[in-house]
Amino acid sequence: MEGIKNIELEPLIETEFLYVLENEVNLVKYLCSKYDWYIENRYKPIYPKSIQKKLENGEPIAEEDIELAVSEEFDVETGEKQMKILEEE
């Protein structure tokens, strides 16, 4: 156990969190493209409410639907609070 005391830790990897509308829109687009796979494998990603309804009903989803849904639910203040928590950890 004495050797453990002399181990130097590697520097931590720097991370950067960006909570911006465009990133959230792109994330929802990606999640929508994988919807069938998620269902088949029993995953339950969280989608904006209006998008979730369309997916469950098998309705087509346009890019404009995603942009509108994300912009309606996008909350900068909550995102900034979450980013601060993550940065402190």
Distance bins in CASP14 RR format, pairs under 12 A and 6 or more apart:
PFRMAT RR
TARGET T0000
AUTHOR 0000-0000-0000
RMODE 2
METHOD distances of the structure
MODEL  1
1 7 0 0 0 0 0 1 0 0 0 0 0
12 87 0 0 0 0 0 1 0 0 0 0 0
12 89 0 0 0 0 0 1 0 0 0 0 0
14 87 0 0 0 0 0 1 0 0 0 0 0
15 83 0 0 0 0 0 1 0 0 0 0 0
15 86 1 0 0 1 0 0 0 0 0 0 0
15 87 0 0 0 0 1 0 0 0 0 0 0
15 89 0 0 0 0 0 1 0 0 0 0 0
16 23 0 0 0 0 0 1 0 0 0 0 0
16 83 0 0 0 0 1 0 0 0 0 0 0
16 86 0 0 0 0 0 1 0 0 0 0 0
16 87 0 0 0 0 1 0 0 0 0 0 0
17 23 0 0 0 0 1 0 0 0 0 0 0
17 79 0 0 0 0 1 0 0 0 0 0 0
17 80 0 0 0 0 1 0 0 0 0 0 0
17 81 0 0 0 0 0 1 0 0 0 0 0
17 82 0 0 0 0 1 0 0 0 0 0 0
17 83 1 0 1 0 0 0 0 0 0 0 0
17 84 0 0 0 0 1 0 0 0 0 0 0
17 85 0 0 0 0 0 1 0 0 0 0 0
17 86 1 0 1 0 0 0 0 0 0 0 0
17 87 1 0 0 1 0 0 0 0 0 0 0
17 88 0 0 0 0 0 1 0 0 0 0 0
17 89 0 0 0 0 0 1 0 0 0 0 0
18 24 0 0 0 0 1 0 0 0 0 0 0
18 26 0 0 0 0 0 1 0 0 0 0 0
18 27 0 0 0 0 0 1 0 0 0 0 0
18 76 0 0 0 0 0 1 0 0 0 0 0
18 79 0 0 0 0 0 1 0 0 0 0 0
18 80 0 0 0 0 0 1 0 0 0 0 0
18 83 0 0 0 0 1 0 0 0 0 0 0
18 86 0 0 0 0 0 1 0 0 0 0 0
19 27 0 0 0 0 0 1 0 0 0 0 0
19 70 0 0 0 0 0 1 0 0 0 0 0
19 74 0 0 0 0 1 0 0 0 0 0 0
19 75 0 0 0 0 1 0 0 0 0 0 0
19 76 1 0 0 1 0 0 0 0 0 0 0
19 77 0 0 0 0 0 1 0 0 0 0 0
19 78 0 0 0 0 1 0 0 0 0 0 0
19 79 1 0 1 0 0 0 0 0 0 0 0
19 80 1 0 0 1 0 0 0 0 0 0 0
19 81 0 0 0 0 1 0 0 0 0 0 0
19 82 1 0 0 1 0 0 0 0 0 0 0
19 83 1 0 1 0 0 0 0 0 0 0 0
19 84 0 0 0 0 0 1 0 0 0 0 0
19 85 0 0 0 0 0 1 0 0 0 0 0
19 86 0 0 0 0 1 0 0 0 0 0 0
19 87 0 0 0 0 0 1 0 0 0 0 0
20 26 0 0 0 0 1 0 0 0 0 0 0
20 27 0 0 0 0 0 1 0 0 0 0 0
20 70 0 0 0 0 0 1 0 0 0 0 0
20 71 0 0 0 0 0 1 0 0 0 0 0
20 74 0 0 0 0 1 0 0 0 0 0 0
20 76 0 0 0 0 1 0 0 0 0 0 0
20 79 0 0 0 0 1 0 0 0 0 0 0
20 80 0 0 0 0 0 1 0 0 0 0 0
20 83 0 0 0 0 0 1 0 0 0 0 0
21 27 0 0 0 0 0 1 0 0 0 0 0
21 28 0 0 0 0 0 1 0 0 0 0 0
21 66 0 0 0 0 0 1 0 0 0 0 0
21 67 0 0 0 0 1 0 0 0 0 0 0
21 68 0 0 0 0 0 1 0 0 0 0 0
21 69 0 0 0 0 0 1 0 0 0 0 0
21 70 1 0 0 1 0 0 0 0 0 0 0
21 71 1 0 0 1 0 0 0 0 0 0 0
21 72 0 0 0 0 0 1 0 0 0 0 0
21 73 0 0 0 0 0 1 0 0 0 0 0
21 74 1 0 1 0 0 0 0 0 0 0 0
21 75 0 0 0 0 0 1 0 0 0 0 0
21 76 0 0 0 0 1 0 0 0 0 0 0
21 79 0 0 0 0 0 1 0 0 0 0 0
22 28 0 0 0 0 0 1 0 0 0 0 0
22 29 0 0 0 0 0 1 0 0 0 0 0
22 66 0 0 0 0 0 1 0 0 0 0 0
22 67 0 0 0 0 1 0 0 0 0 0 0
22 70 0 0 0 0 1 0 0 0 0 0 0
22 71 0 0 0 0 0 1 0 0 0 0 0
22 74 0 0 0 0 0 1 0 0 0 0 0
23 29 0 0 0 0 0 1 0 0 0 0 0
23 30 0 0 0 0 0 1 0 0 0 0 0
23 70 0 0 0 0 1 0 0 0 0 0 0
23 74 0 0 0 0 0 1 0 0 0 0 0
23 79 0 0 0 0 0 1 0 0 0 0 0
23 83 0 0 0 0 0 1 0 0 0 0 0
24 30 0 0 0 0 0 1 0 0 0 0 0
24 31 0 0 0 0 0 1 0 0 0 0 0
24 46 0 0 0 0 0 1 0 0 0 0 0
24 47 0 0 0 0 0 1 0 0 0 0 0
24 48 0 0 0 0 1 0 0 0 0 0 0
24 51 0 0 0 0 0 1 0 0 0 0 0
24 66 0 0 0 0 1 0 0 0 0 0 0
24 67 0 0 0 0 1 0 0 0 0 0 0
24 69 0 0 0 0 1 0 0 0 0 0 0
24 70 1 0 1 0 0 0 0 0 0 0 0
24 71 0 0 0 0 1 0 0 0 0 0 0
24 72 0 0 0 0 0 1 0 0 0 0 0
24 73 0 0 0 0 1 0 0 0 0 0 0
24 74 1 0 1 0 0 0 0 0 0 0 0
24 75 0 0 0 0 0 1 0 0 0 0 0
24 76 0 0 0 0 0 1 0 0 0 0 0
24 78 0 0 0 0 0 1 0 0 0 0 0
24 79 0 0 0 0 1 0 0 0 0 0 0
25 31 0 0 0 0 0 1 0 0 0 0 0
25 32 0 0 0 0 0 1 0 0 0 0 0
25 48 0 0 0 0 1 0 0 0 0 0 0
25 51 0 0 0 0 0 1 0 0 0 0 0
25 63 0 0 0 0 1 0 0 0 0 0 0
25 64 0 0 0 0 0 1 0 0 0 0 0
25 65 0 0 0 0 0 1 0 0 0 0 0
25 66 1 0 1 0 0 0 0 0 0 0 0
25 67 1 0 1 0 0 0 0 0 0 0 0
25 68 0 0 0 0 1 0 0 0 0 0 0
25 69 0 0 0 0 1 0 0 0 0 0 0
25 70 1 0 1 0 0 0 0 0 0 0 0
25 71 0 0 0 0 1 0 0 0 0 0 0
25 72 0 0 0 0 0 1 0 0 0 0 0
25 73 0 0 0 0 0 1 0 0 0 0 0
25 74 0 0 0 0 1 0 0 0 0 0 0
26 32 0 0 0 0 0 1 0 0 0 0 0
26 33 0 0 0 0 0 1 0 0 0 0 0
26 63 0 0 0 0 0 1 0 0 0 0 0
26 66 0 0 0 0 1 0 0 0 0 0 0
26 67 0 0 0 0 0 1 0 0 0 0 0
26 70 0 0 0 0 1 0 0 0 0 0 0
27 33 0 0 0 0 0 1 0 0 0 0 0
27 34 0 0 0 0 0 1 0 0 0 0 0
27 45 0 0 0 0 1 0 0 0 0 0 0
27 46 0 0 0 0 0 1 0 0 0 0 0
27 47 0 0 0 0 1 0 0 0 0 0 0
27 48 0 0 0 0 0 1 0 0 0 0 0
27 51 0 0 0 0 0 1 0 0 0 0 0
27 66 0 0 0 0 1 0 0 0 0 0 0
27 70 0 0 0 0 1 0 0 0 0 0 0
27 74 0 0 0 0 0 1 0 0 0 0 0
28 34 0 0 0 0 0 1 0 0 0 0 0
28 35 0 0 0 0 0 1 0 0 0 0 0
28 45 0 0 0 0 1 0 0 0 0 0 0
28 46 0 0 0 0 1 0 0 0 0 0 0
28 47 1 0 0 1 0 0 0 0 0 0 0
28 48 1 0 0 1 0 0 0 0 0 0 0
28 49 0 0 0 0 0 1 0 0 0 0 0
28 50 0 0 0 0 0 1 0 0 0 0 0
28 51 1 0 0 1 0 0 0 0 0 0 0
28 52 0 0 0 0 0 1 0 0 0 0 0
28 54 0 0 0 0 0 1 0 0 0 0 0
28 55 0 0 0 0 0 1 0 0 0 0 0
28 61 0 0 0 0 1 0 0 0 0 0 0
28 63 0 0 0 0 0 1 0 0 0 0 0
28 65 0 0 0 0 1 0 0 0 0 0 0
28 66 1 0 1 0 0 0 0 0 0 0 0
28 67 0 0 0 0 1 0 0 0 0 0 0
28 68 0 0 0 0 0 1 0 0 0 0 0
28 69 1 0 0 1 0 0 0 0 0 0 0
28 70 1 0 1 0 0 0 0 0 0 0 0
28 71 0 0 0 0 0 1 0 0 0 0 0
28 72 0 0 0 0 0 1 0 0 0 0 0
28 73 0 0 0 0 1 0 0 0 0 0 0
28 74 0 0 0 0 0 1 0 0 0 0 0
29 35 0 0 0 0 0 1 0 0 0 0 0
29 47 0 0 0 0 0 1 0 0 0 0 0
29 48 0 0 0 0 0 1 0 0 0 0 0
29 51 0 0 0 0 1 0 0 0 0 0 0
29 61 0 0 0 0 1 0 0 0 0 0 0
29 62 0 0 0 0 0 1 0 0 0 0 0
29 63 1 0 0 1 0 0 0 0 0 0 0
29 64 0 0 0 0 0 1 0 0 0 0 0
29 65 0 0 0 0 0 1 0 0 0 0 0
29 66 1 0 1 0 0 0 0 0 0 0 0
29 67 0 0 0 0 1 0 0 0 0 0 0
29 69 0 0 0 0 0 1 0 0 0 0 0
29 70 0 0 0 0 1 0 0 0 0 0 0
30 37 0 0 0 0 0 1 0 0 0 0 0
30 38 0 0 0 0 0 1 0 0 0 0 0
30 45 0 0 0 0 1 0 0 0 0 0 0
30 47 0 0 0 0 0 1 0 0 0 0 0
30 66 0 0 0 0 0 1 0 0 0 0 0
31 37 0 0 0 0 0 1 0 0 0 0 0
31 38 1 0 0 1 0 0 0 0 0 0 0
31 39 0 0 0 0 0 1 0 0 0 0 0
31 43 0 0 0 0 1 0 0 0 0 0 0
31 44 0 0 0 0 0 1 0 0 0 0 0
31 45 1 0 1 0 0 0 0 0 0 0 0
31 46 0 0 0 0 1 0 0 0 0 0 0
31 47 1 0 0 1 0 0 0 0 0 0 0
31 48 0 0 0 0 0 1 0 0 0 0 0
31 51 0 0 0 0 1 0 0 0 0 0 0
31 52 0 0 0 0 0 1 0 0 0 0 0
31 55 0 0 0 0 1 0 0 0 0 0 0
31 61 0 0 0 0 0 1 0 0 0 0 0
31 66 0 0 0 0 1 0 0 0 0 0 0
31 69 0 0 0 0 0 1 0 0 0 0 0
31 70 0 0 0 0 0 1 0 0 0 0 0
32 38 0 0 0 0 1 0 0 0 0 0 0
32 39 0 0 0 0 0 1 0 0 0 0 0
32 45 0 0 0 0 1 0 0 0 0 0 0
32 47 1 0 0 1 0 0 0 0 0 0 0
32 48 0 0 0 0 0 1 0 0 0 0 0
32 50 0 0 0 0 0 1 0 0 0 0 0
32 51 1 0 0 1 0 0 0 0 0 0 0
32 52 0 0 0 0 0 1 0 0 0 0 0
32 54 0 0 0 0 1 0 0 0 0 0 0
32 55 1 0 0 1 0 0 0 0 0 0 0
32 58 0 0 0 0 0 1 0 0 0 0 0
32 59 0 0 0 0 0 1 0 0 0 0 0
32 60 0 0 0 0 0 1 0 0 0 0 0
32 61 1 0 1 0 0 0 0 0 0 0 0
32 62 0 0 0 0 0 1 0 0 0 0 0
32 63 0 0 0 0 1 0 0 0 0 0 0
32 65 0 0 0 0 1 0 0 0 0 0 0
32 66 1 0 0 1 0 0 0 0 0 0 0
32 69 0 0 0 0 0 1 0 0 0 0 0
32 70 0 0 0 0 0 1 0 0 0 0 0
33 45 0 0 0 0 0 1 0 0 0 0 0
33 47 0 0 0 0 0 1 0 0 0 0 0
33 55 0 0 0 0 0 1 0 0 0 0 0
33 61 0 0 0 0 1 0 0 0 0 0 0
33 63 0 0 0 0 0 1 0 0 0 0 0
33 66 0 0 0 0 0 1 0 0 0 0 0
34 40 0 0 0 0 0 1 0 0 0 0 0
34 41 0 0 0 0 1 0 0 0 0 0 0
34 43 0 0 0 0 1 0 0 0 0 0 0
34 45 0 0 0 0 1 0 0 0 0 0 0
34 47 0 0 0 0 0 1 0 0 0 0 0
34 55 0 0 0 0 0 1 0 0 0 0 0
35 41 0 0 0 0 0 1 0 0 0 0 0
35 43 0 0 0 0 1 0 0 0 0 0 0
35 44 0 0 0 0 0 1 0 0 0 0 0
35 45 0 0 0 0 1 0 0 0 0 0 0
35 47 0 0 0 0 1 0 0 0 0 0 0
35 51 0 0 0 0 1 0 0 0 0 0 0
35 52 0 0 0 0 1 0 0 0 0 0 0
35 54 0 0 0 0 0 1 0 0 0 0 0
35 55 1 0 1 0 0 0 0 0 0 0 0
35 56 0 0 0 0 1 0 0 0 0 0 0
35 58 0 0 0 0 1 0 0 0 0 0 0
35 59 0 0 0 0 0 1 0 0 0 0 0
35 61 0 0 0 0 1 0 0 0 0 0 0
36 43 0 0 0 0 0 1 0 0 0 0 0
36 55 0 0 0 0 1 0 0 0 0 0 0
36 58 0 0 0 0 0 1 0 0 0 0 0
37 43 1 0 0 1 0 0 0 0 0 0 0
37 45 0 0 0 0 0 1 0 0 0 0 0
38 44 1 0 0 1 0 0 0 0 0 0 0
38 45 1 0 1 0 0 0 0 0 0 0 0
38 46 0 0 0 0 0 1 0 0 0 0 0
38 47 0 0 0 0 1 0 0 0 0 0 0
38 52 0 0 0 0 0 1 0 0 0 0 0
38 55 0 0 0 0 1 0 0 0 0 0 0
39 45 0 0 0 0 1 0 0 0 0 0 0
39 47 0 0 0 0 0 1 0 0 0 0 0
39 52 0 0 0 0 0 1 0 0 0 0 0
39 55 0 0 0 0 1 0 0 0 0 0 0
39 56 0 0 0 0 1 0 0 0 0 0 0
39 58 0 0 0 0 0 1 0 0 0 0 0
44 52 0 0 0 0 0 1 0 0 0 0 0
44 55 0 0 0 0 0 1 0 0 0 0 0
44 56 0 0 0 0 0 1 0 0 0 0 0
45 51 0 0 0 0 0 1 0 0 0 0 0
45 52 0 0 0 0 1 0 0 0 0 0 0
45 55 0 0 0 0 0 1 0 0 0 0 0
46 52 0 0 0 0 1 0 0 0 0 0 0
46 55 0 0 0 0 0 1 0 0 0 0 0
46 70 0 0 0 0 0 1 0 0 0 0 0
46 73 0 0 0 0 0 1 0 0 0 0 0
47 53 0 0 0 0 1 0 0 0 0 0 0
47 54 0 0 0 0 1 0 0 0 0 0 0
47 55 1 0 0 1 0 0 0 0 0 0 0
47 56 0 0 0 0 1 0 0 0 0 0 0
47 61 0 0 0 0 1 0 0 0 0 0 0
47 65 0 0 0 0 0 1 0 0 0 0 0
47 66 0 0 0 0 1 0 0 0 0 0 0
47 69 1 0 0 1 0 0 0 0 0 0 0
47 70 0 0 0 0 1 0 0 0 0 0 0
47 73 0 0 0 0 1 0 0 0 0 0 0
48 54 0 0 0 0 1 0 0 0 0 0 0
48 55 0 0 0 0 0 1 0 0 0 0 0
48 61 0 0 0 0 0 1 0 0 0 0 0
48 65 0 0 0 0 1 0 0 0 0 0 0
48 66 1 0 0 1 0 0 0 0 0 0 0
48 67 0 0 0 0 0 1 0 0 0 0 0
48 68 0 0 0 0 1 0 0 0 0 0 0
48 69 1 1 0 0 0 0 0 0 0 0 0
48 70 1 0 1 0 0 0 0 0 0 0 0
48 71 0 0 0 0 1 0 0 0 0 0 0
48 72 1 0 0 1 0 0 0 0 0 0 0
48 73 1 0 1 0 0 0 0 0 0 0 0
48 74 0 0 0 0 1 0 0 0 0 0 0
48 75 0 0 0 0 0 1 0 0 0 0 0
49 55 0 0 0 0 0 1 0 0 0 0 0
49 56 0 0 0 0 0 1 0 0 0 0 0
49 65 0 0 0 0 0 1 0 0 0 0 0
49 68 0 0 0 0 0 1 0 0 0 0 0
49 69 1 0 0 1 0 0 0 0 0 0 0
49 70 0 0 0 0 0 1 0 0 0 0 0
49 72 0 0 0 0 1 0 0 0 0 0 0
49 73 1 0 0 1 0 0 0 0 0 0 0
50 56 0 0 0 0 0 1 0 0 0 0 0
50 57 0 0 0 0 0 1 0 0 0 0 0
50 59 0 0 0 0 0 1 0 0 0 0 0
50 61 0 0 0 0 1 0 0 0 0 0 0
50 62 0 0 0 0 0 1 0 0 0 0 0
50 64 0 0 0 0 0 1 0 0 0 0 0
50 65 1 0 0 1 0 0 0 0 0 0 0
50 66 0 0 0 0 1 0 0 0 0 0 0
50 67 0 0 0 0 0 1 0 0 0 0 0
50 68 1 0 0 1 0 0 0 0 0 0 0
50 69 1 0 1 0 0 0 0 0 0 0 0
50 70 0 0 0 0 1 0 0 0 0 0 0
50 71 0 0 0 0 0 1 0 0 0 0 0
50 72 1 0 0 1 0 0 0 0 0 0 0
50 73 0 0 0 0 1 0 0 0 0 0 0
51 57 0 0 0 0 0 1 0 0 0 0 0
51 58 0 0 0 0 0 1 0 0 0 0 0
51 59 0 0 0 0 1 0 0 0 0 0 0
51 60 0 0 0 0 0 1 0 0 0 0 0
51 61 1 0 0 1 0 0 0 0 0 0 0
51 62 0 0 0 0 0 1 0 0 0 0 0
51 63 0 0 0 0 0 1 0 0 0 0 0
51 64 0 0 0 0 0 1 0 0 0 0 0
51 65 1 0 0 1 0 0 0 0 0 0 0
51 66 1 0 0 1 0 0 0 0 0 0 0
51 67 0 0 0 0 0 1 0 0 0 0 0
51 68 0 0 0 0 1 0 0 0 0 0 0
51 69 1 0 1 0 0 0 0 0 0 0 0
51 70 0 0 0 0 1 0 0 0 0 0 0
51 72 0 0 0 0 0 1 0 0 0 0 0
51 73 0 0 0 0 1 0 0 0 0 0 0
52 58 0 0 0 0 0 1 0 0 0 0 0
52 59 0 0 0 0 0 1 0 0 0 0 0
52 61 0 0 0 0 0 1 0 0 0 0 0
52 65 0 0 0 0 0 1 0 0 0 0 0
52 66 0 0 0 0 0 1 0 0 0 0 0
52 69 0 0 0 0 1 0 0 0 0 0 0
52 73 0 0 0 0 0 1 0 0 0 0 0
53 59 1 0 0 1 0 0 0 0 0 0 0
53 61 0 0 0 0 0 1 0 0 0 0 0
53 65 0 0 0 0 0 1 0 0 0 0 0
53 69 0 0 0 0 1 0 0 0 0 0 0
54 60 1 0 0 1 0 0 0 0 0 0 0
54 61 1 0 1 0 0 0 0 0 0 0 0
54 62 0 0 0 0 1 0 0 0 0 0 0
54 65 1 0 0 1 0 0 0 0 0 0 0
54 66 0 0 0 0 1 0 0 0 0 0 0
54 68 0 0 0 0 0 1 0 0 0 0 0
54 69 0 0 0 0 1 0 0 0 0 0 0
55 61 1 0 0 1 0 0 0 0 0 0 0
55 65 0 0 0 0 0 1 0 0 0 0 0
55 66 0 0 0 0 0 1 0 0 0 0 0
55 69 0 0 0 0 0 1 0 0 0 0 0
59 65 0 0 0 0 1 0 0 0 0 0 0
60 66 0 0 0 0 0 1 0 0 0 0 0
61 67 0 0 0 0 0 1 0 0 0 0 0
61 68 0 0 0 0 0 1 0 0 0 0 0
61 69 0 0 0 0 1 0 0 0 0 0 0
61 70 0 0 0 0 0 1 0 0 0 0 0
62 68 0 0 0 0 1 0 0 0 0 0 0
62 69 0 0 0 0 0 1 0 0 0 0 0
63 69 0 0 0 0 0 1 0 0 0 0 0
63 70 0 0 0 0 0 1 0 0 0 0 0
64 70 0 0 0 0 0 1 0 0 0 0 0
64 71 0 0 0 0 0 1 0 0 0 0 0
65 71 0 0 0 0 0 1 0 0 0 0 0
65 72 0 0 0 0 0 1 0 0 0 0 0
66 72 0 0 0 0 0 1 0 0 0 0 0
66 73 0 0 0 0 0 1 0 0 0 0 0
66 74 0 0 0 0 0 1 0 0 0 0 0
67 73 0 0 0 0 0 1 0 0 0 0 0
67 74 0 0 0 0 0 1 0 0 0 0 0
68 74 0 0 0 0 0 1 0 0 0 0 0
73 79 0 0 0 0 0 1 0 0 0 0 0
74 80 0 0 0 0 0 1 0 0 0 0 0
75 81 0 0 0 0 1 0 0 0 0 0 0
75 82 0 0 0 0 1 0 0 0 0 0 0
76 82 0 0 0 0 0 1 0 0 0 0 0
76 83 0 0 0 0 0 1 0 0 0 0 0
77 83 0 0 0 0 0 1 0 0 0 0 0
77 84 0 0 0 0 0 1 0 0 0 0 0
78 84 0 0 0 0 0 1 0 0 0 0 0
78 85 0 0 0 0 0 1 0 0 0 0 0
79 85 0 0 0 0 1 0 0 0 0 0 0
79 86 0 0 0 0 1 0 0 0 0 0 0
79 87 0 0 0 0 0 1 0 0 0 0 0
80 86 0 0 0 0 0 1 0 0 0 0 0
80 87 0 0 0 0 0 1 0 0 0 0 0
81 87 0 0 0 0 0 1 0 0 0 0 0
81 88 0 0 0 0 0 1 0 0 0 0 0
82 88 0 0 0 0 0 1 0 0 0 0 0
82 89 0 0 0 0 0 1 0 0 0 0 0
83 89 0 0 0 0 0 1 0 0 0 0 0
END
